Amino acid sequence: MKEQTSPYFLVIGLGASGMSMAKFLCSKGESVIATDIDASRACLAEELNALGIKTEIGFHDQKTFNQAQALVPSPGIPLTHPHIKEAVAHGVVLTGELDIFAKYNTLPVIAITGTNGKTTTTTLIGDILRACKRKPFVGGNIGTPLVENLMNKDDTDIIVAEISSFQLDLSTAFRPDVGVLLNISEDHLDRYASYEAYEHSKWSLFKNQTPSDTAVINQAIKGFDKKCKPLQSRILSFSSYRTGRTDYAAGIGSKDIRIEFEGRTHILRTDHLKELKGAHNRENIAAAVLACLCTGRPGIHDMIKGVESFKNLSHRMEFIKTINQVSFYDDSKATNTDAVIRALECFKRNIILILGGREKGTDFSLLCRDVKKSVKAIVSIGESKGHVMETFQNICPVIEAGTMQEAVEKGFASAVPGDVVLLSPACASFDMFNNYAHRGREFAARVNALEDQTND
């Protein structure tokens, strides 16, 4: 293809987000170049080339970065990437999916962020809205890029978007009608200079909101009162009854959620829900219901139907099977310590915990209290095996495993009837697997193989 001389957007990374962004910008008449350091993306390049999009695959050219009109990095690419830093130093603009989406979107938006529970809550909001006869597009960090809706609108009447801190880092203009902040705990400290920087990224979801918008926020978040003061939006908070606070829109008990909204009180029973167990899921339900109430007073009975229709997501406390009265659960999506704590709280005791992987500035000591209370033994995997051993060897037995098969077999060998073998790693998966889903599938496959061996 001819050398690009006109102003162009440089899309960096050709995962799902990058591919959709390149196609969308091209559909809007923009000149686009797409680049990916991974040579295996060559087949994707052919698809883009057919649309008139120039590609640079298997390498990065600093000249291409420096001469771009704007850089559009995919969320997984650090903004400290040397090619990006040099281009920005030359005055090249950085932008991302959220601001490009915001420029063209005309539908109301519910945006959900937080360290844990984003995907569950995003999916749950979609289920509730469908039960209320709405037509939501559910996308963003959950899997389907937001610009896909701009290219294929169908009958959508509202956007439900899972938003990551990486997406927020590139946003200056994105403004959700309803923003939801579920929680903040240590995560991605390999990408952020400090916990405070990560925390600031999460709170930035609300920075462009006006008094006509709504912020739905967990009162348990550290610094809640101070952080809320500068917000312009209406604030609806949710809180456990245990805190003693009463200034919430949703109060969360062990068996119910009390919703106070626009002068009305609604009680949602949660003790019968099979798919949304645990205190963390009651928080997710409270946040989802408050967000949906802000979209135009949907019927509370329809909302309850939406909650009850929810099906648990893969790799999030997913029951695999029971072998000789030992139960196996896949919580591979638990890639930070707070998510592991929430998983341990669901069982409380008799847990064999499979822990480890690639660390993200992980502080395993945050798990010590809960491990001491609930875990009989740890099976450590991945690059962090040494760190896991160092942290927990004086609390419970720590058994090292080189593969997932070995981890499952050693976990089972350590268990007695009534125990739970729980994969909840507190780490990223990239040292041994393609992603957390690959790790979870491998765990399930090894559990199924173990059952076959046990039955022989």
C-alpha positions as CSV (number, residue, x, y, z in Angstrom):
1,M,0.0,0.0,0.0
2,K,1.1,3.6,-0.6
3,E,2.9,5.5,2.1
4,Q,0.5,7.3,4.4
5,T,0.9,11.1,4.2
6,S,-2.5,12.5,5.3
7,P,-3.3,12.9,9.0
8,Y,-4.1,9.5,10.5
9,F,-5.1,7.7,13.6
10,L,-2.6,5.0,14.8
11,V,-4.5,2.1,16.4
12,I,-2.0,0.2,18.6
13,G,-2.8,-3.5,19.3
14,L,-5.1,-5.7,17.2
15,G,-7.1,-7.5,19.9
16,A,-10.9,-7.3,19.8
17,S,-10.7,-3.6,20.9
18,G,-8.1,-2.6,18.4
19,M,-9.8,-4.4,15.4
20,S,-13.2,-2.8,16.2
21,M,-11.6,0.7,16.6
22,A,-9.7,0.5,13.3
23,K,-12.8,-0.5,11.4
24,F,-15.0,2.1,13.2
25,L,-12.6,5.0,12.5
26,C,-12.3,3.9,8.9
27,S,-16.2,3.8,8.6
28,K,-16.2,7.4,9.7
29,G,-13.9,8.4,6.8
30,E,-10.8,8.7,9.0
31,S,-7.3,7.6,7.7
32,V,-6.1,4.7,9.9
33,I,-2.9,2.8,10.4
34,A,-3.0,-0.3,12.7
35,T,0.1,-1.8,14.3
36,D,0.8,-4.9,16.4
37,I,4.1,-6.2,17.5
38,D,2.7,-9.8,17.4
39,A,3.6,-11.3,13.9
40,S,0.7,-13.8,14.3
41,R,-1.7,-11.0,13.7
42,A,-0.9,-11.0,10.0
43,C,-4.2,-12.7,9.2
44,L,-6.1,-9.8,10.9
45,A,-4.0,-7.4,8.9
46,E,-5.4,-8.8,5.6
47,E,-8.9,-8.1,6.8
48,L,-8.0,-4.4,7.6
49,N,-6.0,-4.0,4.4
50,A,-9.1,-5.0,2.4
51,L,-10.8,-1.9,4.0
52,G,-8.0,0.4,2.9
53,I,-6.3,0.4,6.4
54,K,-2.5,0.2,6.3
55,T,-1.0,-2.2,8.8
56,E,2.4,-2.7,10.4
57,I,2.6,-6.2,11.9
58,G,5.4,-7.8,13.8
59,F,7.2,-4.5,14.5
60,H,6.6,-0.9,15.6
61,D,8.0,2.0,13.6
62,Q,8.7,5.0,15.7
63,K,8.3,7.3,12.7
64,T,4.7,6.0,12.3
65,F,4.0,6.8,15.9
66,N,5.6,10.3,15.8
67,Q,3.8,11.4,12.6
68,A,0.3,10.3,13.7
69,Q,-2.6,12.7,14.2
70,A,-3.5,10.7,17.3
71,L,-2.6,7.4,19.0
72,V,-5.3,5.0,20.0
73,P,-3.7,2.3,22.3
74,S,-5.7,-0.8,23.1
75,P,-6.4,-0.9,26.9
76,G,-3.9,-3.6,27.6
77,I,-1.0,-1.6,26.3
78,P,0.8,0.4,29.0
79,L,1.0,4.2,28.3
80,T,4.7,3.9,29.4
81,H,5.4,2.0,26.2
82,P,8.6,3.7,24.8
83,H,7.1,4.3,21.3
84,I,4.1,6.0,22.9
85,K,6.2,8.1,25.3
86,E,8.4,9.4,22.5
87,A,5.4,10.2,20.2
88,V,3.7,12.1,23.1
89,A,6.9,14.0,23.7
90,H,6.7,15.0,20.0
91,G,3.2,16.4,20.7
92,V,1.1,13.5,19.4
93,V,-2.3,13.3,21.0
94,L,-3.3,10.2,23.1
95,T,-7.0,9.1,23.0
96,G,-9.0,6.0,23.7
97,E,-12.2,4.0,23.1
98,L,-14.3,5.9,25.7
99,D,-13.7,9.4,24.2
100,I,-14.2,8.2,20.6
101,F,-17.3,6.4,21.6
102,A,-18.6,9.4,23.5
103,K,-18.2,11.7,20.5
104,Y,-20.6,9.6,18.4
105,N,-23.0,8.0,20.9
106,T,-26.5,9.4,21.4
107,L,-27.9,6.8,23.8
108,P,-28.0,6.9,27.7
109,V,-25.1,5.1,29.3
110,I,-24.7,3.1,32.5
111,A,-21.0,2.6,33.2
112,I,-19.7,0.2,35.8
113,T,-16.2,0.1,37.2
114,G,-14.4,-1.3,40.3
115,T,-11.7,-3.7,41.1
116,N,-14.0,-6.7,41.5
117,G,-17.6,-7.6,40.4
118,K,-17.6,-5.4,37.2
119,T,-18.6,-8.2,34.8
120,T,-21.1,-9.7,37.2
121,T,-22.8,-6.3,37.8
122,T,-22.7,-5.3,34.2
123,T,-24.3,-8.6,33.1
124,L,-26.9,-8.3,35.9
125,I,-27.9,-4.8,34.9
126,G,-28.4,-6.0,31.3
127,D,-30.6,-8.9,32.6
128,I,-32.6,-6.5,34.8
129,L,-33.2,-4.0,31.9
130,R,-34.3,-6.8,29.6
131,A,-36.7,-8.0,32.2
132,C,-38.1,-4.4,32.2
133,K,-38.6,-4.5,28.4
134,R,-35.5,-2.4,27.7
135,K,-33.1,-3.2,24.9
136,P,-29.6,-2.8,26.3
137,F,-26.3,-3.1,24.5
138,V,-23.9,-4.7,27.0
139,G,-20.2,-4.2,26.2
140,G,-17.0,-2.5,26.9
141,N,-14.4,-4.3,29.0
142,I,-16.8,-7.2,29.4
143,G,-15.8,-8.3,25.8
144,T,-17.7,-6.5,23.1
145,P,-16.1,-3.1,22.3
146,L,-18.4,-0.1,22.7
147,V,-17.8,1.1,19.1
148,E,-19.4,-2.1,17.9
149,N,-22.8,-0.7,18.9
150,L,-22.1,2.4,16.9
151,M,-21.6,0.3,13.8
152,N,-24.4,-2.2,14.5
153,K,-27.1,-0.3,16.4
154,D,-29.9,-2.8,16.0
155,D,-32.8,-1.8,18.4
156,T,-30.6,-0.7,21.3
157,D,-32.1,2.0,23.6
158,I,-29.4,2.1,26.4
159,I,-25.7,1.3,26.8
160,V,-24.4,-0.8,29.7
161,A,-20.6,-0.6,29.7
162,E,-18.1,-2.3,31.9
163,I,-15.2,0.1,32.2
164,S,-11.6,-0.6,33.3
165,S,-9.1,1.7,34.8
166,F,-7.0,1.4,31.7
167,Q,-9.9,2.8,29.6
168,L,-10.5,5.6,32.1
169,D,-6.8,6.6,31.9
170,L,-7.3,7.6,28.3
171,S,-10.6,9.5,28.8
172,T,-11.1,13.2,29.1
173,A,-14.6,13.5,27.7
174,F,-16.6,10.3,28.6
175,R,-19.6,11.2,30.7
176,P,-22.0,8.4,31.8
177,D,-25.6,9.2,32.7
178,V,-25.2,6.7,35.5
179,G,-21.7,5.8,36.8
180,V,-21.3,2.8,39.2
181,L,-18.2,2.4,41.4
182,L,-18.4,-1.0,43.1
183,N,-15.2,-1.2,45.2
184,I,-11.5,-0.4,45.1
185,S,-8.7,-2.7,46.3
186,E,-5.1,-3.3,45.4
187,D,-4.7,-4.4,41.8
188,H,-2.6,-3.6,38.7
189,L,0.2,-2.2,40.7
190,D,2.5,-3.3,37.9
191,R,0.8,-0.6,35.8
192,Y,0.4,2.2,38.3
193,A,3.0,4.1,40.3
194,S,1.0,3.7,43.5
195,Y,-2.3,2.5,44.9
196,E,-3.4,6.2,45.0
197,A,-2.8,6.5,41.3
198,Y,-5.0,3.4,40.6
199,E,-7.6,4.7,43.0
200,H,-7.7,8.1,41.2
201,S,-8.2,6.3,37.9
202,K,-11.3,4.6,39.3
203,W,-12.9,7.7,40.7
204,S,-12.3,9.5,37.4
205,L,-15.4,7.8,36.1
206,F,-17.4,10.7,37.6
207,K,-15.2,13.6,36.7
208,N,-17.3,14.8,33.8
209,Q,-20.7,14.2,35.4
210,T,-23.2,17.1,35.9
211,P,-26.1,17.5,38.4
212,S,-28.4,15.7,35.9
213,D,-26.2,12.5,36.2
214,T,-26.0,9.9,38.9
215,A,-23.1,8.3,40.8
216,V,-23.8,4.9,42.5
217,I,-21.0,4.3,45.0
218,N,-20.2,1.8,47.7
219,Q,-19.9,3.6,51.1
220,A,-17.3,1.0,52.2
221,I,-14.7,2.4,49.8
222,K,-11.9,4.1,51.6
223,G,-12.3,7.9,51.7
224,F,-15.9,7.7,50.5
225,D,-17.0,11.0,52.1
226,K,-14.0,13.0,51.1
227,K,-14.0,11.7,47.5
228,C,-17.7,12.4,47.0
229,K,-17.5,16.1,48.0
230,P,-16.2,17.4,44.7
231,L,-18.6,15.4,42.6
232,Q,-21.3,17.3,40.7
233,S,-23.7,14.4,40.2
234,R,-26.5,13.0,42.4
235,I,-25.0,10.4,44.7
236,L,-26.8,7.1,45.5
237,S,-24.8,5.0,47.9
238,F,-25.1,1.4,49.1
239,S,-23.9,0.0,52.4
240,S,-24.0,-3.0,54.7
241,Y,-26.3,-2.6,57.7
242,R,-23.3,-3.5,59.8
243,T,-21.6,-0.1,59.3
244,G,-24.3,1.6,61.4
245,R,-24.8,4.2,58.7
246,T,-28.3,5.1,57.5
247,D,-27.6,7.6,54.8
248,Y,-27.7,5.0,52.0
249,A,-30.0,4.5,49.1
250,A,-29.5,0.7,49.5
251,G,-28.9,-1.0,52.8
252,I,-27.5,-4.6,52.6
253,G,-28.3,-7.3,55.1
254,S,-27.5,-11.0,55.2
255,K,-30.8,-12.0,53.6
256,D,-32.2,-8.8,52.0
257,I,-31.5,-5.4,50.5
258,R,-33.5,-2.4,51.5
259,I,-33.9,0.2,48.7
260,E,-34.8,3.8,49.5
261,F,-35.5,5.6,46.2
262,E,-37.4,8.8,45.5
263,G,-39.6,8.4,48.6
264,R,-40.4,4.7,48.1
265,T,-39.0,1.7,50.1
266,H,-38.5,-1.7,48.4
267,I,-37.3,-4.8,50.1
268,L,-35.5,-7.4,47.9
269,R,-35.1,-10.8,49.5
270,T,-31.8,-12.4,48.5
271,D,-31.6,-15.6,50.6
272,H,-33.2,-17.7,47.9
273,L,-30.9,-16.7,45.1
274,K,-28.8,-19.7,44.0
275,E,-26.5,-17.9,41.5
276,L,-25.6,-14.7,43.5
277,K,-24.2,-16.0,46.8
278,G,-22.0,-14.0,49.2
279,A,-21.9,-10.5,50.7
280,H,-20.0,-9.3,47.6
281,N,-22.9,-10.3,45.3
282,R,-25.4,-8.6,47.5
283,E,-23.4,-5.5,46.9
284,N,-23.5,-6.1,43.2
285,I,-27.3,-6.6,43.3
286,A,-27.7,-3.3,45.2
287,A,-25.6,-1.4,42.8
288,A,-27.4,-2.9,39.8
289,V,-30.9,-2.2,41.1
290,L,-30.0,1.4,42.0
291,A,-28.5,2.0,38.5
292,C,-31.6,0.5,36.8
293,L,-33.9,2.6,38.9
294,C,-32.2,5.7,37.5
295,T,-33.2,4.8,34.0
296,G,-36.9,5.7,34.4
297,R,-38.6,3.9,37.3
298,P,-38.7,0.3,35.9
299,G,-41.2,-1.9,37.8
300,I,-39.6,-3.4,40.9
301,H,-41.3,-6.8,40.2
302,D,-39.7,-6.9,36.8
303,M,-36.4,-5.9,38.3
304,I,-36.6,-8.8,40.7
305,K,-37.3,-11.2,37.8
306,G,-34.1,-9.9,36.2
307,V,-32.1,-10.6,39.3
308,E,-33.6,-14.1,39.6
309,S,-32.9,-14.9,35.9
310,F,-29.1,-14.2,36.3
311,K,-26.9,-17.1,35.6
312,N,-23.4,-17.3,37.2
313,L,-20.6,-16.4,34.8
314,S,-17.8,-18.8,33.9
315,H,-14.7,-18.7,36.1
316,R,-16.4,-16.7,38.8
317,M,-17.1,-19.1,41.7
318,E,-18.2,-21.6,39.1
319,F,-19.0,-25.0,40.6
320,I,-17.3,-27.8,38.5
321,K,-18.3,-31.0,40.3
322,T,-18.0,-33.1,43.4
323,I,-15.7,-36.1,43.5
324,N,-15.8,-38.4,46.6
325,Q,-17.6,-35.6,48.5
326,V,-14.8,-33.1,47.6
327,S,-16.2,-30.1,45.7
328,F,-14.2,-28.2,43.1
329,Y,-14.8,-24.5,42.3
330,D,-13.3,-22.4,39.5
331,D,-12.7,-18.8,40.5
332,S,-10.0,-18.1,38.0
333,K,-11.2,-14.6,37.4
334,A,-10.0,-13.8,41.0
335,T,-6.8,-12.1,39.9
336,N,-6.3,-9.9,43.0
337,T,-6.3,-10.5,46.8
338,D,-9.7,-8.8,47.4
339,A,-11.4,-11.2,45.0
340,V,-9.8,-14.2,46.8
341,I,-11.1,-12.9,50.2
342,R,-14.6,-12.6,48.8
343,A,-14.3,-16.2,47.5
344,L,-13.1,-17.5,50.9
345,E,-16.0,-15.8,52.7
346,C,-18.4,-17.9,50.6
347,F,-17.2,-21.2,52.1
348,K,-15.7,-20.0,55.4
349,R,-13.8,-23.2,56.2
350,N,-12.4,-26.6,54.8
351,I,-10.7,-25.0,51.8
352,I,-7.8,-26.3,49.8
353,L,-6.7,-23.1,47.9
354,I,-4.9,-23.1,44.6
355,L,-3.0,-19.8,44.6
356,G,-0.5,-18.1,42.4
357,G,0.5,-17.1,38.9
358,R,2.0,-13.9,37.6
359,E,2.1,-11.1,40.2
360,K,0.8,-7.6,39.6
361,G,2.5,-6.0,42.6
362,T,0.6,-8.5,44.7
363,D,0.7,-8.2,48.5
364,F,-0.2,-11.8,49.6
365,S,0.0,-10.7,53.2
366,L,-3.5,-9.2,52.8
367,L,-4.8,-12.8,52.7
368,C,-3.1,-14.0,55.9
369,R,-6.1,-13.4,58.2
370,D,-8.6,-15.1,56.0
371,V,-6.3,-18.0,55.1
372,K,-5.6,-18.6,58.8
373,K,-9.4,-18.7,59.4
374,S,-10.6,-20.7,56.4
375,V,-7.8,-22.6,54.5
376,K,-6.5,-26.0,55.4
377,A,-3.7,-26.0,52.8
378,I,-2.5,-24.0,49.8
379,V,-1.3,-25.5,46.5
380,S,0.9,-22.8,44.9
381,I,1.4,-22.5,41.1
382,G,3.2,-20.3,38.7
383,E,5.9,-17.7,39.0
384,S,4.8,-16.6,42.4
385,K,5.4,-20.0,44.1
386,G,8.3,-18.7,46.1
387,H,6.4,-15.6,47.3
388,V,3.4,-17.8,48.3
389,M,5.6,-20.2,50.3
390,E,7.4,-17.3,52.0
391,T,4.1,-15.7,53.0
392,F,2.0,-18.7,54.2
393,Q,4.4,-21.4,55.3
394,N,3.9,-20.6,58.9
395,I,0.1,-20.4,58.6
396,C,-0.8,-23.6,56.8
397,P,0.8,-26.3,54.7
398,V,2.0,-25.0,51.3
399,I,2.4,-27.5,48.5
400,E,4.1,-26.5,45.2
401,A,2.8,-27.7,41.8
402,G,4.4,-27.3,38.4
403,T,1.2,-27.7,36.3
404,M,-2.5,-27.4,36.7
405,Q,-2.9,-31.2,36.6
406,E,-0.4,-31.5,39.4
407,A,-2.2,-28.7,41.4
408,V,-5.6,-30.5,41.0
409,E,-4.2,-33.9,42.0
410,K,-2.3,-32.5,45.0
411,G,-5.3,-30.5,46.1
412,F,-7.5,-33.6,45.9
413,A,-5.0,-35.7,47.8
414,S,-4.9,-33.1,50.6
415,A,-8.7,-33.1,50.9
416,V,-11.2,-35.2,52.9
417,P,-14.9,-35.5,52.3
418,G,-16.6,-32.2,52.9
419,D,-13.6,-30.1,51.7
420,V,-13.6,-27.6,48.9
421,V,-10.7,-27.3,46.3
422,L,-10.9,-23.7,45.2
423,L,-8.9,-22.2,42.3
424,S,-8.7,-18.5,43.3
425,P,-5.2,-17.5,42.3
426,A,-4.9,-13.7,43.2
427,C,-2.6,-13.4,40.2
428,A,-2.7,-12.9,36.4
429,S,-2.5,-16.1,34.3
430,F,0.0,-15.1,31.6
431,D,3.0,-17.1,33.1
432,M,1.2,-20.4,32.3
433,F,-1.9,-19.7,30.3
434,N,-3.3,-17.4,27.6
435,N,-5.7,-15.7,30.0
436,Y,-7.8,-16.4,33.1
437,A,-10.4,-18.2,31.0
438,H,-7.8,-20.6,29.6
439,R,-6.6,-21.2,33.2
440,G,-10.2,-21.9,34.3
441,R,-10.8,-24.3,31.4
442,E,-7.6,-26.2,32.2
443,F,-8.6,-26.5,35.8
444,A,-12.1,-27.9,34.8
445,A,-10.5,-30.3,32.3
446,R,-8.1,-31.6,35.0
447,V,-10.9,-32.0,37.5
448,N,-12.9,-34.0,34.9
449,A,-9.9,-36.1,34.2
450,L,-9.4,-36.7,37.9
451,E,-13.0,-38.0,38.1
452,D,-12.3,-40.4,35.3
453,Q,-9.2,-41.7,37.1
454,T,-11.1,-42.1,40.3
455,N,-13.9,-44.1,38.7
456,D,-11.5,-46.5,36.9
